[in-house]
């Protein structure tokens, strides 16, 4: 093979390998999943390289996000200003 094709294929292979390695590190560092779940995710990453890595990175990003705090304090037990209107005053 002559021309730029071997270099393009090598660059694609390196990019896929780097993505799989990054997904592997993220999965192994995650404390959200159990051991068998991690094993299945790693199998997904390495058996279906591009799609598996994208899915596992997406799952990890979802579980890594901070849970937003409510902007208002929760209503006290003596308040009638709860959702549902008059039914809460019974």
C-alpha positions as CSV (number, residue, x, y, z in Angstrom):
1,X,0.0,0.0,0.0
2,X,1.3,3.3,-1.0
3,X,0.2,6.8,-0.1
4,X,-1.4,8.2,3.0
5,X,-3.8,5.2,3.6
6,X,-1.5,3.3,6.0
7,X,-1.0,6.4,8.1
8,X,-4.7,7.1,8.2
9,X,-5.5,3.6,9.3
10,X,-2.7,3.7,11.9
11,X,-4.1,7.0,13.3
12,X,-7.6,5.5,13.5
13,X,-6.3,2.5,15.3
14,X,-4.4,4.6,17.8
15,X,-7.5,6.8,18.4
16,X,-9.7,3.7,19.0
17,X,-7.1,2.2,21.3
18,X,-6.7,5.5,23.3
19,X,-10.5,5.7,23.6
20,X,-10.7,2.2,24.9
21,X,-7.9,2.8,27.4
22,X,-9.6,6.0,28.6
23,X,-12.9,4.1,29.1
24,X,-11.1,1.3,30.9
25,X,-9.5,3.7,33.4
26,X,-12.9,5.4,34.0
27,X,-14.7,2.1,34.5
28,X,-12.0,0.8,36.9
29,X,-12.0,4.0,38.9
30,X,-15.7,4.2,39.3
31,X,-17.0,3.2,42.7
32,X,-20.7,3.2,41.6
33,X,-20.6,-0.3,40.0
34,X,-20.0,-3.7,41.5
35,X,-17.3,-6.0,40.3
36,X,-19.4,-8.0,37.9
37,X,-20.9,-4.8,36.4
38,X,-17.3,-3.5,35.8
39,X,-16.4,-6.8,34.2
40,X,-19.4,-6.5,31.8
41,X,-18.6,-2.9,31.0
42,X,-14.9,-3.7,30.3
43,X,-16.1,-6.6,28.0
44,X,-18.4,-4.1,26.2
45,X,-15.5,-1.6,25.8
46,X,-13.1,-4.1,24.3
47,X,-15.5,-6.3,22.3
48,X,-17.3,-3.4,20.7
49,X,-14.6,-0.8,20.8
50,X,-16.1,2.5,19.7
51,X,-19.7,2.0,20.7
52,X,-18.8,0.2,23.9
53,X,-16.4,2.9,25.0
54,X,-18.8,5.7,24.2
55,X,-21.6,3.9,26.2
56,X,-19.4,3.3,29.3
57,X,-18.1,6.8,29.3
58,X,-21.6,8.1,29.0
59,X,-22.8,5.9,31.9
60,X,-19.8,7.0,34.0
61,X,-20.6,10.7,33.3
62,X,-24.2,10.3,34.3
63,X,-23.2,8.8,37.7
64,X,-20.4,11.3,38.2
65,X,-22.6,14.3,38.1
66,X,-23.4,16.1,41.3
67,X,-27.0,16.0,42.5
68,X,-28.3,19.5,42.4
69,X,-29.4,20.9,45.7
70,X,-32.9,22.4,45.9
71,X,-32.9,26.2,45.9
72,X,-35.6,26.5,48.5
73,X,-35.7,24.9,51.9
74,X,-38.1,22.1,52.5
75,X,-41.4,23.2,54.1
76,X,-41.7,22.7,57.8
77,X,-44.3,20.5,59.4
78,X,-46.5,23.4,60.4
79,X,-46.9,24.9,56.9
80,X,-49.9,24.5,54.7
81,X,-48.0,25.8,51.6
82,X,-47.4,22.3,50.2
83,X,-48.2,21.0,46.7
84,X,-51.7,19.7,46.4
85,X,-53.5,22.7,47.8
86,X,-56.3,22.2,50.3
87,X,-56.0,18.4,50.6
88,X,-52.8,18.9,52.6
89,X,-54.7,20.9,55.4
90,X,-56.8,17.9,56.5
